[in-house]
Amino acid sequence: MSNRALLEVIALDVEDAIAAQAGGADRLELVTDMAADGLTPPRETFAAIRASVDISLRVMLRKADGFSAGTAEDLDRLVTEVRALRAEGADQFVLGFLNPDGTPDLAAVETVVAELGGCGWTFHRAIDRAADRDQLRKALADLPGLDTYLTAGAAGGVDEGMAVLLAEAARTGTPGYEPRILVGGGLGLSHLPVLREAGINAFHIGGAARPSGWDRPVSAAAVAEWRAALA
């Protein structure tokens, strides 16, 4: 059996997507507006990227910076966008909402997940802002399609969260810990050996795929360096 790990790369547009696939990315996370830490891209962007690459695409479902689902009207608009993306062929997603006290906003999450028709989805780094990670995992455990947590282990990034990542990896398969751990957020190549040794086999990069900064496209060479490190 192959020991190849999954490499997910953030893509903003077709140019990013083509470069990421050329570099060896297994999957893309599609977002817009990285100044707001990644929001839902227009359906037209999804359609153009879907037509340009043949790897998996996970689409961000998020209307505003931060981890709140916003107002009822915001949630209604997001549901409308989800329906449009599903009609366009989107079948994998990324989402996550917290209440102001750091507990999961189950009502908002369930409202969005109800539109996904069982599609696979990632609960994103909102988990790193949760008041109680274990409680969040157990509260979400029965939601259909939840197969991944994108996490750095801590809000400050992988350096800060390494101990948490290793502890959660050790619990894989126990109640609330069945979804795959996808490590991202301040992730560096130097972190990979200890994470791989712990059995973690999925990694997410954004800025690391853009050595020239977010105002420049994904570098296929940078992605290829990560792909080689994870072979």
Buried (B, 14 or more C-beta within 10 A) or exposed (E): EEEEBBBBBBBBBBBBBBBBBBBBBBBBBBBBBBEEBBBBBEBEBBBBBBEBBEBBBBBBBBBBEEBBBBEEEBBEBBBEBBEBBBEEEBBBBBBBBBBEEBBBBBEBBEBBBEBBEEBBBBBBBBBBBBEEBEBBBBBBEEBBBBBBBBBBBBEEBBBBBBEBBBEBBEBBEEEBBEBBBBBBBBBEBEBBEEBBEBEBBBBBBBEBBBEEEEEEBBBBEBBBBBBEBBE
